[in-house]
């Protein structure tokens, strides 16, 4: 569920972020966010972190498509 919410949020904010950043820099930032979220899931294995990381991964994955 949080993956889909992250995708929805990405659809709303990606256009605004692209006005301030280049597409390349935005993709690098989102890739780093998703990588750190996956690493945190691997290390900590907390339920609340799972929700937050799934949201971040969903938002970064949907932003790649823009």
C-alpha positions as CSV (number, residue, x, y, z in Angstrom):
1,X,0.0,0.0,0.0
2,X,2.8,2.5,0.9
3,X,4.5,1.7,-2.4
4,X,1.4,3.0,-4.3
5,X,1.1,6.0,-2.1
6,X,4.8,6.8,-2.8
7,X,4.1,6.5,-6.5
8,X,1.2,8.9,-6.2
9,X,3.4,11.4,-4.3
10,X,6.1,11.1,-6.9
11,X,3.6,12.0,-9.6
12,X,2.7,15.1,-7.7
13,X,6.2,16.3,-6.8
14,X,8.4,15.2,-9.6
15,X,7.4,17.9,-12.0
16,X,8.2,20.5,-9.4
17,X,11.5,19.0,-8.6
18,X,12.4,18.9,-12.3
19,X,12.0,22.6,-12.4
20,X,14.7,23.0,-9.8
21,X,17.0,20.2,-10.8
22,X,18.3,18.5,-13.9
23,X,16.8,15.1,-14.8
24,X,20.1,13.4,-14.3
25,X,20.7,14.8,-10.8
26,X,17.1,14.0,-9.8
27,X,17.5,10.4,-11.0
28,X,20.8,10.1,-9.1
29,X,19.2,11.4,-5.9
30,X,16.2,9.1,-6.2
31,X,18.5,6.1,-6.9
32,X,20.5,6.9,-3.8
33,X,17.4,7.2,-1.7
34,X,16.1,3.9,-2.9
35,X,19.5,2.2,-2.4
36,X,19.7,3.6,1.2
37,X,16.1,2.5,1.9
38,X,16.9,-1.1,0.8
39,X,20.1,-1.1,2.8
40,X,18.3,0.1,5.9
41,X,15.7,-2.7,5.4
42,X,18.4,-5.3,5.2
43,X,20.2,-4.1,8.3
44,X,17.5,-3.1,10.7
45,X,14.4,-5.2,9.9
46,X,11.9,-3.0,11.7
47,X,8.2,-2.9,10.8
48,X,7.9,0.9,10.8
49,X,11.0,1.1,8.7
50,X,9.4,-1.3,6.2
51,X,6.6,1.1,5.6
52,X,8.8,4.1,5.3
53,X,11.3,2.4,3.0
54,X,8.5,1.0,0.8
55,X,7.1,4.5,0.5
56,X,10.5,5.9,-0.5
57,X,11.1,3.1,-3.0
58,X,7.7,3.6,-4.6
59,X,8.3,7.3,-4.9
60,X,11.7,6.9,-6.4
61,X,10.7,4.2,-8.8
62,X,7.8,6.2,-10.1
63,X,10.0,9.2,-10.5
64,X,12.3,7.3,-12.9
65,X,9.6,7.2,-15.5
66,X,9.2,10.9,-15.9
